[in-house]
Amino acid sequence: MEYRNKYAISGILLYMACIVFIIFMTFGQDLRGPVWVVLFWIIMLFTAVNAVAKSFMQESAGRQLYYYTLANPRDIMLSKIIYNIFIMLFLAVIALLFYSVTSGYPIVDNASFLLSLLLGAMAFATTFSMISAIASKASNSGTLMAILSFPLLIPIIIILIRISLNAIQQNNLDINLQDLLYLAALNVMIIALAMVLFPYLWRD
């Protein structure tokens, strides 16, 4: 059902392309070092907000009741997470291509950066899927989502930026291995929390 909403993906791609174009018009191809890294992850964060954050909040009460009679809540949560991960991975590849063409590609350690891109896209997808499920049950869902997302996203973004900064300075996967394991562990923890909490939310 979500795959049929191709206009939503088209809108997100247009939004992402506009951000990259504005950065290109402002900085040109002179972006290097920390500025390139920070702007790239800002693009990824805002893309995730638009692509994934409303995953549950855009569902009507009637559709949610239909889902309730149709499937197990854990199956619904897991399917949402998997779908959002694929969407984020697709958007991450497109964002990196657009950004690299317009602003250069200063990365030296490709293995570390691409692994951080993979795990970062998964972290954004799993975090926003879980928070969206929680916030959708509240009356003021937008405010609640911002409050709940902040403490989860900050450590993810800090780790991603640290890995990326190392990746533009030296080609050494071992330096970033611990941070990559932290990201993987965060993904597993968030998915586990979603699987435990969502059935209780679903009853309401």
KEVO-738556 format. One record per atom (N, C-alpha, C): residue in three letters; x, y, z. Coordinates in steps of 0.1 Angstrom, whole numbers, padded with zeros to 4 digits, always signed. Each point is the difference from the previous one (the first is absolute). Last residue first. Layout:
N
AlaXYZ;...
# end
This chain:
204
Asp-0042+0000+0222;Asp-0008+0012+0001;Asp-0006+0005-0013;Arg+0029-0038+0003;Arg-0012-0003+0006;Arg-0009+0012+0002;Trp+0045+0002-0017;Trp-0010-0004-0010;Trp-0013-0003+0006;Leu+0039+0010+0026;Leu-0006+0012-0006;Leu-0011-0004-0009;Tyr+0024-0035+0018;Tyr-0008+0007+0011;Tyr-0006+0013-0005;Pro+0028-0025-0030;Pro-0012-0007+0003;Pro-0009+0006+0011;Phe+0044+0019-0011;Phe-0011+0003-0009;Phe-0013-0009+0003;Leu+0044-0002+0025;Leu-0010+0010+0003;Leu-0012+0001-0009;Val+0037-0032-0007;Val-0006-0002+0014;Val-0011+0010+0002;Met+0025+0002-0040;Met-0008-0013+0000;Met-0006-0002+0014;Ala+0027+0038-0006;Ala-0012+0001-0008;Ala-0008-0012+0001;Leu+0042-0001+0020;Leu-0009+0008+0008;Leu-0014+0002-0008;Ala+0035-0022-0022;Ala-0004-0008+0011;Ala-0011+0007+0008;Ile+0022+0024-0034;Ile-0009-0010-0006;Ile-0006-0009+0011;Ile+0034+0030+0013;Ile-0013+0007-0003;Ile-0010-0009-0006;Met+0043-0018+0010;Met-0007+0004+0012;Met-0014+0007-0003;Val+0030-0011-0035;Val-0006-0012+0006;Val-0008+0003+0012;Asn+0024+0035-0020;Asn-0011-0005-0009;Asn-0007-0012+0006;Leu+0038+0017+0022;Leu-0011+0009+0002;Leu-0012-0005-0009;Ala+0041-0023-0004;Ala-0007-0003+0012;Ala-0012+0009+0003;Ala+0027+0009-0038;Ala-0007-0013-0002;Ala-0008-0004+0013;Leu+0028+0038+0003;Leu-0012+0003-0009;Leu-0008-0013-0002;Tyr+0041-0004+0024;Tyr-0010+0007+0008;Tyr-0013+0003-0008;Leu+0037-0019-0023;Leu-0007-0010+0009;Leu-0010+0007+0009;Leu+0026+0028-0027;Leu-0009-0008-0008;Leu-0007-0011+0008;Asp+0033+0025+0022;Asp-0012+0008-0003;Asp-0010-0007-0009;Gln+0041-0022+0008;Gln-0007+0001+0012;Gln-0013+0008-0002;Leu+0031-0003-0036;Leu-0007-0012+0002;Leu-0009+0000+0013;Asn+0031+0034-0022;Asn-0014+0002+0001;Asn-0008-0013+0004;Ile+0048+0000-0005;Ile-0003+0012+0008;Ile-0015+0002+0003;Asp+0017-0034-0031;Asp+0001-0004+0014;Asp-0003+0012+0010;Leu+0002+0005-0049;Leu-0013-0005+0005;Leu+0001-0003+0015;Asn+0028+0033-0032;Asn+0003-0010+0010;Asn-0014-0004+0006;Asn+0022+0039-0032;Asn-0006-0013-0005;Asn+0003-0011+0010;Gln-0004+0056+0007;Gln+0009-0011-0001;Gln-0008-0013-0004;Gln-0020+0045+0002;Gln+0014+0003+0004;Gln+0009-0011-0002;Ile-0048+0001-0006;Ile+0005+0009-0010;Ile+0015+0003+0003;Ala-0026-0029+0027;Ala+0000-0006-0013;Ala+0006+0010-0010;Asn-0008+0012+0046;Asn+0011-0009-0001;Asn+0002-0005-0015;Leu-0038+0025+0009;Leu+0012+0009+0001;Leu+0013-0009-0001;Ser-0041-0022+0001;Ser+0002+0007-0013;Ser+0012+0009+0000;Ile-0014-0023+0040;Ile+0005-0009-0010;Ile+0003+0007-0013;Arg-0020+0026+0033;Arg+0014-0004+0004;Arg+0006-0010-0010;Ile-0045+0014-0006;Ile+0009+0010-0003;Ile+0015-0003+0004;Leu-0034-0030+0012;Leu+0001+0000-0015;Leu+0010+0011-0004;Ile-0011-0004+0046;Ile+0008-0011-0005;Ile+0002+0000-0015;Ile-0028+0033+0019;Ile+0013+0002+0005;Ile+0009-0012-0005;Ile-0046-0003-0009;Ile+0007+0010-0008;Ile+0014+0002+0004;Ile-0026-0029+0027;Ile+0002-0006-0014;Ile+0007+0010-0009;Pro-0012+0014+0044;Pro+0012-0009+0000;Pro+0002-0006-0014;Ile-0038+0029+0003;Ile+0013+0007+0003;Ile+0012-0010+0000;Leu-0047-0014-0005;Leu+0007+0004-0012;Leu+0014+0006+0003;Leu-0031-0013+0035;Leu+0004-0012-0007;Leu+0009+0004-0012;Pro-0020+0033+0028;Pro+0010-0007+0008;Pro+0005-0013-0008;Phe-0035+0027-0022;Phe+0013+0008+0003;Phe+0010-0009+0008;Ser-0046-0013-0012;Ser+0010-0003-0009;Ser+0014+0006+0004;Leu-0041+0007+0025;Leu+0005-0014+0001;Leu+0012-0003-0009;Ile-0022+0043-0002;Ile+0005-0002+0014;Ile+0007-0014+0001;Ala-0024+0011-0040;Ala+0013+0008+0001;Ala+0007-0003+0014;Met-0043-0019-0007;Met+0011-0007-0008;Met+0013+0008+0000;Leu-0038+0017+0022;Leu+0005-0011+0007;Leu+0011-0007-0008;Thr-0023+0036-0020;Thr+0009+0005+0011;Thr+0006-0012+0008;Gly-0031-0010-0035;Gly+0012+0007-0005;Gly+0010+0004+0011;Ser-0043-0020+0010;Ser+0010-0009-0004;Ser+0012+0006-0005;Asn-0042+0009+0031;Asn+0009+0009-0006;Asn+0012-0007-0005;Ser-0033-0027+0018;Ser-0008+0011-0006;Ser+0009+0010-0007;Ala+0015-0053+0006;Ala-0002+0012+0008;Ala-0008+0011-0008;Lys+0015-0043-0017;Lys-0010-0002+0010;Lys-0003+0012+0009;Ser+0035-0001-0034;Ser-0013-0001-0007;Ser-0012-0003+0010;Ala+0047+0001+0013;Ala-0006+0013-0001;Ala-0014-0001-0007;Ile+0026-0040+0004;Ile-0003+0005+0013;Ile-0008+0013-0001;Ala+0017-0019-0040;Ala-0011-0008+0006;Ala-0004+0004+0014;Ser+0036+0023-0021;Ser-0013+0003-0007;Ser-0011-0009+0005;Ile+0043-0008+0015;Ile-0005+0012+0006;Ile-0013+0004-0006;Met+0023-0038-0018;Met-0005-0002+0014;Met-0006+0012+0006;Ser+0018+0004-0043;Ser-0011-0009+0000;Ser-0005-0002+0014;Phe+0039+0026-0006;Phe-0012+0007-0003;Phe-0012-0009-0001;Thr+0041-0021+0009;Thr-0003+0010+0011;Thr-0013+0007-0003;Thr+0018-0030-0032;Thr-0005-0007+0012;Thr-0005+0010+0010;Ala+0021+0018-0039;Ala-0013-0007-0003;Ala-0006-0007+0012;Phe+0043+0021+0004;Phe-0011+0010-0003;Phe-0013-0007-0002;Ala+0037-0028+0003;Ala-0003+0006+0013;Ala-0011+0011-0001;Met+0016-0021-0040;Met-0008-0009+0008;Met-0003+0006+0014;Ala+0028+0024-0027;Ala-0013+0000-0007;Ala-0009-0010+0008;Gly+0044+0002+0014;Gly-0006+0012+0003;Gly-0014+0001-0006;Leu+0028-0037-0009;Leu-0005+0000+0013;Leu-0007+0012+0004;Leu+0020+0000-0043;Leu-0010-0011+0001;Leu-0006-0001+0014;Leu+0034+0031-0007;Leu-0012+0004-0008;Leu-0010-0011+0001;Ser+0041-0008+0019;Ser-0007+0009+0008;Ser-0012+0005-0007;Leu+0028-0028-0024;Leu-0006-0008+0011;Leu-0008+0010+0009;Leu+0024+0019-0034;Leu-0011-0007-0006;Leu-0007-0008+0011;Phe+0040+0023+0012;Phe-0011+0009-0003;Phe-0012-0007-0005;Ser+0039-0025+0009;Ser-0006+0005+0012;Ser-0012+0009-0003;Ala+0025-0017-0036;Ala-0007-0011+0007;Ala-0007+0006+0013;Asn+0027+0029-0028;Asn-0013-0003-0006;Asn-0008-0011+0009;Asp+0040+0036+0009;Asp-0004-0013+0004;Asp-0014-0004-0004;Val+0015+0042-0013;Val+0012-0008-0003;Val-0003-0015+0004;Ile-0031+0046-0015;Ile+0001-0011+0009;Ile+0013-0008-0005;Pro-0022+0042-0019;Pro+0013+0000+0007;Pro+0003-0012+0008;Tyr-0031+0019-0042;Tyr+0000-0012+0009;Tyr+0013-0001+0006;Gly-0034+0040-0027;Gly+0012-0008+0002;Gly-0002-0011+0009;Ser-0035+0031-0014;Ser+0009+0006+0010;Ser+0013-0008+0002;Thr-0036-0011-0033;Thr+0000+0015+0001;Thr+0011+0006+0009;Val-0005-0048-0007;Val+0001+0007-0014;Val+0001+0015+0002;Ser-0008-0026+0039;Ser+0014-0002-0005;Ser+0002+0007-0014;Tyr-0043+0000+0020;Tyr+0009+0008+0008;Tyr+0014-0001-0006;Phe-0034-0027-0019;Phe-0003+0014-0002;Phe+0011+0009+0006;Leu+0002-0046+0010;Leu+0003+0002-0014;Leu-0002+0015-0003;Leu-0012-0014+0043;Leu+0014-0001-0002;Leu+0004+0003-0014;Ala-0046-0004+0009;Ala+0006+0012+0006;Ala+0015+0001-0002;Ile-0023-0039-0014;Ile-0003+0011-0009;Ile+0006+0013+0006;Val+0004-0038+0027;Val+0008-0002-0012;Val-0002+0012-0010;Ala-0027-0002+0039;Ala+0014+0003+0003;Ala+0009-0001-0012;Leu-0046-0012-0004;Leu+0002+0015+0000;Leu+0015+0003+0004;Phe-0012-0045+0000;Phe-0001+0005-0013;Phe+0002+0015+0000;Leu-0001-0021+0041;Leu+0012-0004-0007;Leu+0000+0005-0015;Met-0038+0008+0027;Met+0011+0008+0005;Met+0013-0004-0008;Ile-0039-0026-0008;Ile-0002+0014-0004;Ile+0012+0009+0003;Phe-0001-0044+0018;Phe+0003+0000-0015;Phe-0002+0014-0006;Ile-0010-0005+0045;Ile+0014-0002-0002;Ile+0003+0000-0015;Asn-0045+0002+0013;Asn+0007+0013+0002;Asn+0015-0001-0001;Tyr-0026-0040-0003;Tyr-0003+0009-0011;Tyr+0007+0013+0001;Ile+0004-0030+0036;Ile+0007-0005-0012;Ile-0002+0009-0012;Ile-0024+0010+0040;Ile+0015+0003+0002;Ile+0007-0005-0013;Lys-0046-0009+0002;Lys+0002+0014-0001;Lys+0015+0003+0000;Ser-0013-0044+0009;Ser-0001+0003-0015;Ser+0002+0015-0002;Leu+0000-0015+0045;Leu+0012-0005-0008;Leu-0001+0004-0015;Met-0037+0010+0028;Met+0011+0008+0003;Met+0013-0004-0008;Ile-0039-0027-0005;Ile-0002+0014-0006;Ile+0012+0009+0003;Asp+0000-0043+0020;Asp+0002-0001-0015;Asp-0002+0014-0006;Arg-0009-0003+0045;Arg+0015-0001-0002;Arg+0002-0001-0015;Pro-0045-0001+0015;Pro+0006+0013+0001;Pro+0015+0000-0003;Asn-0034-0035-0024;Asn+0007+0002+0013;Asn+0007+0013+0001;Ala-0042-0004-0034;Ala+0014-0005+0002;Ala+0004+0001+0014;Leu-0045+0013-0018;Leu+0006-0008-0011;Leu+0013-0007+0004;Thr-0029+0031+0026;Thr-0007-0012-0003;Thr+0007-0010-0009;Tyr+0018+0043+0009;Tyr-0001-0007+0013;Tyr-0007-0014-0002;Tyr+0004+0031-0036;Tyr+0013-0007+0003;Tyr-0002-0009+0012;Tyr-0036+0028-0009;Tyr+0001-0011-0010;Tyr+0013-0008+0002;Leu-0005+0039+0025;Leu-0010-0011+0005;Leu+0000-0012-0010;Gln+0025+0038-0012;Gln+0007-0007+0011;Gln-0009-0011+0006;Arg-0018+0027-0034;Arg+0010-0009-0005;Arg+0007-0007+0011;Gly-0031+0032+0012;Gly-0007-0011-0006;Gly+0010-0010-0006;Ala+0015+0041+0019;Ala-0005-0009+0010;Ala-0006-0013-0006;Ser+0037+0025-0029;Ser-0012+0003+0006;Ser-0004-0010+0010;Glu+0051+0014-0015;Glu-0011-0010-0001;Glu-0013+0005+0007;Gln+0043+0024-0001;Gln-0008+0002-0012;Gln-0011-0010-0002;Met+0033-0003+0036;Met-0009+0012+0002;Met-0009+0003-0012;Phe+0035-0034+0001;Phe-0012-0004+0006;Phe-0010+0011+0002;Ser+0041+0009-0023;Ser-0004-0014-0004;Ser-0013-0005+0006;Lys+0028+0043-0001;Lys-0014+0000+0001;Lys-0005-0014-0004;Ala+0047+0010+0000;Ala-0005+0004+0013;Ala-0015-0001+0001;Val+0029-0010-0040;Val-0003-0010+0010;Val-0008+0004+0012;Ala+0015+0029-0038;Ala-0003-0013-0006;Ala-0006-0010+0010;Asn+0015+0045+0012;Asn-0011+0001-0010;Asn-0004-0014-0005;Val+0036+0003+0030;Val-0012+0006+0007;Val-0011+0000-0010;Ala+0042-0013-0016;Ala-0007-0010+0008;Ala-0012+0005+0007;Thr+0026+0030-0025;Thr-0007-0009-0009;Thr-0007-0011+0008;Phe+0026+0030+0024;Phe-0013+0006-0005;Phe-0007-0008-0010;Leu+0042-0016+0016;Leu-0009+0002+0011;Leu-0014+0005-0004;Met+0037-0002-0031;Met-0006-0014+0003;Met-0010+0001+0011;Ile+0023+0040-0012;Ile-0008-0005-0011;Ile-0007-0013+0004;Ile+0032+0015+0029;Ile-0012+0008+0002;Ile-0010-0004-0011;Trp+0042-0019-0002;Trp-0009-0007+0010;Trp-0012+0008+0003;Phe+0032+0018-0030;Phe-0006-0012-0006;Phe-0009-0007+0010;Leu+0023+0039+0013;Leu-0011+0003-0009;Leu-0006-0013-0006;Val+0038-0004+0028;Val-0011+0005+0008;Val-0012+0003-0010;Val+0041-0013-0019;Val-0005-0011+0008;Val-0013+0005+0007;Trp+0025+0031-0025;Trp-0006-0010-0009;Trp-0007-0010+0008;Val+0025+0031+0025;Val-0012+0006-0006;Val-0007-0010-0009;Pro+0042-0012+0020;Pro-0012-0001+0008;Pro-0012+0006-0006;Gly+0036-0008-0036;Gly+0001-0002+0014;Gly-0013-0001+0007;Arg-0002+0026-0046;Arg+0010-0010+0005;Arg-0001-0002+0015;Leu-0023+0027-0048;Leu-0002-0006+0013;Leu+0010-0010+0004;Asp-0007+0028-0041;Asp+0012+0003+0009;Asp-0002-0007+0014;Gln-0028+0006-0043;Gln+0007-0013+0002;Gln+0012+0001+0010;Gly-0043+0033+0004;Gly+0007-0005-0012;Gly+0006-0013+0003;Phe-0028+0029+0030;Phe+0014-0003+0003;Phe+0008-0004-0013;Thr-0047+0014-0001;Thr+0006+0008+0011;Thr+0015-0002+0001;Met-0027-0025-0031;Met+0000+0015-0004;Met+0006+0008+0010;Phe-0004-0046+0009;Phe+0009+0002-0011;Phe+0000+0015-0004;Ile-0031-0013+0033;Ile+0014-0001+0005;Ile+0010+0003-0011;Ile-0044-0002-0013;Ile+0002+0012+0008;Ile+0014+0000+0006;Phe-0014-0039-0023;Phe+0002+0011-0009;Phe+0003+0013+0007;Val-0012-0038+0026;Val+0013-0002-0006;Val+0004+0012-0010;Ile-0044-0001+0018;Ile+0010+0003+0011;Ile+0014-0001-0006;Cys-0035-0012-0029;Cys+0000+0014+0003;Cys+0011+0004+0010;Ala-0008-0046-0009;Ala+0007+0007-0011;Ala+0001+0015+0002;Met-0026-0025+0031;Met+0014-0003+0002;Met+0008+0007-0011;Tyr-0046+0003-0004;Tyr+0004+0007+0012;Tyr+0015-0002+0002;Leu-0021-0025-0033;Leu+0001+0014-0004;Leu+0005+0009+0011;Leu-0007-0046+0009;Leu+0011+0002-0009;Leu+0002+0014-0004;Ile-0038-0010+0025;Ile+0012-0001+0008;Ile+0012+0002-0008;Gly-0041-0003-0022;Gly+0001+0013+0007;Gly+0012+0000+0009;Ser-0010-0039-0023;Ser+0004+0010-0009;Ser+0002+0013+0007;Ile-0017-0036+0024;Ile+0014-0001-0002;Ile+0005+0010-0010;Ala-0046+0001+0009;Ala+0007+0003+0012;Ala+0015-0001-0002;Tyr-0030-0014-0034;Tyr+0002+0015+0000;Tyr+0007+0004+0013;Lys-0012-0045-0008;Lys+0012+0004-0007;Lys+0002+0015+0001;Asn-0030-0037+0023;Asn+0001+0014+0002;Asn+0013+0005-0006;Arg-0011-0047+0002;Arg-0008+0007-0010;Arg+0001+0015+0001;Tyr+0021-0029+0031;Tyr+0007+0000-0012;Tyr-0008+0008-0011;Glu-0018-0010+0043;Glu+0008+0012+0000;Glu+0008+0001-0013;Met-0028-0037+0005;Met-0008+0012+0000;Met+0009+0013+0000;
# end
